[in-house]
């Protein structure tokens, strides 16, 4: 069922916890919990129980189990639960299956606290993307068929739409929603206790709403909750007119990847208006006119055009000025692109510089880091429950665990967290590099290598070439300029 979740070593963070006779306030996990004032946020989100183990204790255990050497909540309950609390396995599943708990609000409150703890960032952006969790159970309720962009094939599972805030130092998950398609949908084989409950309403929206509608609702909730950014970033699968209208309404600068489809753009030349699609613009105004981008392994060409954001011909035209940025990788051996080796970006700020567009869009990489961490190490949809409420709880618990690690990084410092989660820190360093050290990194390393007397000229050349290749490969991945992605866009 969870084949994409790989086994992992017990982190130092959890090892510290297990070495204690009791859960003491001075260990990293509980001190972070208290520094965040998590119990206060639980009360704000109206998490409570009428009897038995307090809800805060059960949530604490649900967030903790994923960092133990166990495969499921059930194994955690059996092997390690009594080391932490008097709670039984049923207490954990009872909370997971509760239909009235607002996990979304709890994650938003936590994300806001993490963002407020580090307000120094100059650039911040809403980032939206989705990921598919494969489910192979033939009777698994609430799953459907989805196209997996990573494998380029349809799979049965659950598609999760995630909203986060990315800045030049971190990515913070803010909200999640489950999208259920109509293709091969496996309906729930049980009824909700109350059709007015949070879980029942979210299940209904998961079936009725389109993904662009979900995105618009998520952005609106985040802004109402006091989370604001300057930019909105998304790949080509979310670059719709509906979403672009939403970004303008919320005064967000959209920077999105566009498909090379039949969408028409209005270009004014010599007082005449021409309606051209991306391919036509490329052939008539881009091909053979590439310009070199500073400090980046790409060539580009930008055009200011107008786009009608009206959803249908029946609506009044809503022409807005946008900037299209055509980008291609540079092959040093040939100095020319292959058949599909160009991509298209769009921004609603027609005055934004080409380099700035790519620099800000690179922040989108943070959500890819989050998905990798979520599936491999944060228990993403790993709770063994068939109840839809448990699905909702799981996707938000994953976000909460990630936020806890981010806050621990801020509280404990870089050295402390690197001892806890080395690979997590490496991922953040990659994001930090992508956004803050666009061209400086290579220059600094090159200077250091040239100052190393012990290296021969040939060795220095080899080292610098390796650095250059590594940088190019990384940015190719970050900017989705790899041949697989470009080929998929061409097929679309």
N, C-alpha and C positions, 0 to 999 in steps of 0.2 A: 504493500500500500504506500509506503514511504521510501521507495527505492532511491529517490534523489537526495535523501538526507543521509550524509555520510557519517561514519563513526568518527568521534573526536576524542582527544585526550581531556582528562579532567583539568580544568583551568586552576591556576593558583588561587583565584578568588574563592572558589568553592572548597578547595583543599584547606584554605585558612579557616573556613567556616566549620568544616568537619573535624578539625583538630581541636575545636573548643568543646568543653564538656557541655556547656549551655550556649545559647545564642547571646553573646555579649555585645554591648553597644559599641565596643571599640573595634570590631572587625569591619572590613571594608563594605560588605554587603549591607549590614544593618545600619552602619553609620551613614551610608549613602541614602538609605531608606529614610532615615530620620532627618538628614540634611534637606532632602526634598520635601519634608513634611508630608509624606505620602498618606498618612492617616487623615490629615486635614483634607487632602484632595479626595480621598475615598468618601468622606462625609459630604463634600460638595457635590460629588457625583451620586449621592444618596445610596451608597453601598451599605447595607445593614442586614442583620439577621435577628429574628425574634428570640431565638434560643440557641443553645449550644455554643460551639466555637465562634468567636467573633469573626465577622467578615474580613477584617483587616488581616487576621492571622491566616485565614484560608487563602486570600489573595497573595500574601507573602509566600506561602508554600507553593502556590501555582506558578509564581514567577521564578522560584528557586529550583524546582525539580529538573529543569532542562539542563542545568549545569552539573548534574550528577551522572555517574556511569550507569544509567538505566535507559531502557528503551521506551518507556511509557509512564504515564501517571500511575497506572496500576502497579508497575514494578517499583516505582518510587515509594508508593504507599506500603508495599509489602516489605521492602528491604531497609528503608531509611527513615520513614516518617516519624517513628517514635523517638528518633534522635533529636527531633526538632519540636514536636508538639504532640498533644494528646489527640489531635484530629485523626479521624479515620479516612479511609479511601472514599467512603460515601459522602463525607463532607466536601471533598474536592469536586466530585462529580455533581453533587447537588448544586454547588455554586456555578459550575460550568454550564449546567442545564437550565439555570434560572432565566426566565423569559423577560423579566422586568429590569434587569441591570443595564445601566447605560455605560458600557465599556468605551464607546466612542467619546463620550464626554471626559471620562477618566484619562484616556490617552491624550486628548487635546489639552487638558489642564497640565498634564505632565510635560508635554512638548513645549508648552508656553513657558513653564518654569525653567526648562533646560535652555531655551532660547534667551530668556531674560538673564540667565546667569553669565552669558557671554555676549554683551551688547556691542562689542567693539567692531564688529564686521562692517565693512563698507558696502559690500554687495550681498544681497539676499534675493532668493527667487523661490516661488512655488514651483515644485517639480511634480509632474504626474506621469505615471506609467502603470503597466499591469504585468502580472506574472501568472503562470499557470501551475497549479499543484496537481500532478497526475494522480488520479484515483482509479485503481483497477478493480475495485469491488463491484460486482454485477448488480448488487442490490443497495449500493451506497446512495442514500437519498440526498437530494439537493445538488447533484452534479449534472453536467451536460457536456456536449462536445465543444471544444475550443481549438482555434488554430494557434499552435505554439510557434512563435517567431524564431525561437532558438533552434528548433528541429525542422521547421518548415513543413509540418504535418499536423493533422487534426488529432487530438487526444481527448480522452474522457477525463474530466477532472473539474477543478474549481478555479475560476479566474478571479484574481483579486486585484482591484484597482486601488492604488496607493497614492496618497498625497503627502508630500513632505516639504520642508523648507531647507534649501541648500544655501550655504554661504561659503566664504573662502577658507573655512576651517572645519566644517562638519555638515552632515546631513541629518536632519531631525524628522522622523516620521510623525505625521500629524493625524492622519485619518486613513481608514480603509473601508472598502465596500466589496461585497461579493457580487459578481455579475453572473447570472444564469441565462444561457442562451436557449433558444427554442429547439435547437438541434439535439436530438437524442436525450432530451431532458428526462431525468429520473426524479419523479415527484416524491415529496415526503410521504412516507407510509404511516404517518401519525398526524394527529391534530394538535394545534397549540391549545394550551389550557385557556388562553384568553386571546382572541383575535385582535384586541386593542393593545396588546403588549408590545414592547419595543422590538422583540425578536420577530413577532408576527408581521409587524409593519415593515421591518427591514427585509423580510423574506418576500413580501409582496412587491416592494420596490426593486428588489434584485431581479425579479422576473419581468417587471413592466418597464423599468427605465432603460434607456440606451446608455452606453458608457459616456458620451458627451453630456447627457443630462446629469449623470452621477457626478462628473467632474465639476460642473457648474454648482451643484448643491454643496459639494465638499469645499470649494473655494469660498462660497458665501458663508458657510458655517465657520470656517476658520477666521474669516475677517470679522464676523460678529463676535467671535470669541477673543478678539484682541490680537490676532496674529496677522501681521501685515508684512508685505515684501514689495520690492520694486519691479520684479520681473516674473514672468510665467514661462516655464520651459516644458517642452514636450516633443516627443518624436513624431514621425509622420502619421502614426495610427491615431493620434489625437488632434491633428491639425485640421479641424473642421471649422466651418463658418460660424456654427453655433458657439463654439468655444472661443473663437477670436472675438465675437461680439461681446461675450462675457468679460474678457480681459479689458476691453475698452470701457465697459460699464464700470469696472472696478478700478480704473486708472492704472492698470498693470501693463507694462511693456512686454508684449509677447515675442518670444524668440522660439520658433518652432521649425522642425524639419518638415518639408513639404513633399508630397508624392509627385511623381512626374506623370500626372493624369491629365484629364481633359479640362480641368478647371481653367476658366478664362480670366486673363488679366488685361486691364485696359492700359495701353501704352500710348502716350501723346507724343507724336513727333511731327514737327513742322505744322502744328495746329490741327493735325488730323489724328483721330482716335482709331487705334487698331486693337481688336480683341484677339489675343494670342494665348495659347497654352504654354506650359513650361518647355515642352520640346520645341515648339515653334520659336519661342524667345531664345532658346539656346542656339538654334541653327542660324537665326537672323541677326542676333545682337551679342552673342557671347563667344561662339566658336571662332577661334583665331584671334581673340582680343583679350586673352588672359593677362592678368597682372600679378606680380609676385607679392605675397604677403610677408610683412616683416616678422621675423622670429617664428615662423611657422612653416612646416613642410608642405605648403599648399600654394596653389595659384587661385585667384578669385576674379570675379567680375560681378559688380552690383548694378542693379537697375531699379529706379523708383517707378512704380506703377500704381494703378488703382485696382481695388478688388471690391466687387459687389457682395456684401455680407448678407443680403436677403436670401432666405432659405429656399424660396420658390419664386416663380415668375409672377405669381399673384400678389406678392408683397411689394410695397414700394422699394425702389432701388436704394441701397445704402452703400454708396461708394466711399471708400476710405483709402487714404494714401498709405502704401506699404513699401517696404524695401525688400527686394529679392536679392539674395546673395548666392551666386553659383560658385561652387568650390570643387576643385579636383586635386588629387594627390599628384606629386611631382615624381616621376620616374627619372632618376639622374642619368640612367644609361640611354634613355630614349627621348627624354624631355617632352613626352606627349602621353596623353591619357589613353586607357583602353576604352572599349566600346561603352561600358557602363560606369566608367571611373569619374563620375561627377555627381554632386549632390546639390540639393536646393534648400536654402534656409529662407525663412520669412520673418521679418520683424515689423511690428506696428509703429515703431519709431523710425521714420524715414531718414532721420539725421544721424542715426547711430553708425559709428565707424565700423568698417568691415572687421578689423582685428578685435574690436570690442564685442561684436556679435559672437564670434567664435570663442572668445575668452569667457563670456558669460554662459554660453551654451555648454561649455565644458563642465560647469557645475552639475549638469544633469547626471554626470557619472556617479555622483553620490548615491542615487537611488539604485543603481546596479550593484554597488557595494552592499547596500542594505539588503537587497534580495538574496545575494549570495550568503551573507551572514544569517539571514532569516531561515533559509532552507537548510543550511549545514549545521548551524549551532544554536539557533534560538527557538527551536521547537515549533516552527511554522506549520500549522494544521497537523500536528503530530498527536494531539490529544485523542485518545481512542474513544470517541463518543459519536453516535449517529444523530444526535440532536442538533438542529440548526443553531440553537443558542450556543452550543459548544463551538461551532465553527466561528461564530461571531467573536466569542470570547478569545479563541485561539489567535486570530489575526491581530487583535488588539493587545493581547498579552505579549506577542512577539514584538510589537512596537514599543511596549512599555519596557521590556527587557533591554532593548536597544537604547532607549532613552536613559535607562539606569546606568548603562555603561558609559554613555556620553557624559552624564553628570559626574560619574566617578572619575573620568578623565580630567574634568575641570577642577574637581575638588582635590584629588590626590596628586595631580601633576603628571606630566608626561612619563617620567621614570617609573612611577608606581604602576601606571596602567600598562606600560610595555611589559612589565613582569607578569601582568595578569592576562593580557590578550595580545600577544606579539603580532599575529597576523591581522587582527582587527586594526591595530595601530598602523600597520603597513598600508592597509587599504585607505585609511584616513590620510596618510602621508601622500599617497598617490593623488587623492583628491586635492589636497593642499598644494601639491606641486602643479597640478593642472591649472588651478585658478590663480595662484600667486607667483609662480616662477616660470611664466610663459617662455621667456627667452633667456632670463638671467642665469638659470641653472647651468646651461651648456657653457656660457661664457665664464662663469666662475670655475667650473671643473677644468675647462681648457686652460685657463690661466694657471691653475694649480699644477696641471700636468706639465706645462711648458717650463715651470719653475723647478721641476724635479730633475736635478742634474744627472742622477744615476740612470735615467732612462735614455736609451738611444733615440735618435730621430724616428727610426722605423717603429720602435715601441710606442712612442708618443702618438704617432699617426694611427697605429692600430687601436690604441685606447680611445682616442677621440672618435674614430670611426665607429667603434662599438657603442660609445655613448650616443652618437648621432642616430645609429640604427635603433637603439632602445627607445630613444625619445620619439622617433618617427612611428615606431610600432605602437607605443603607448597612445599617442595622439590619434592614430588611425582607429584604434579601438574606442577611445573616448568619443570621438566625433562621428562614430558609426560610418567610417569611410572604408571599411573593409570590403573586399569583393563580394562576400556572401550577402551582406546587408544591401549593397548597391544592386546586386542581381535580383534580390527579392523585390526591391522597389521597382525595378524595370519590369518584372513580371506583373506587378500590380497595375 
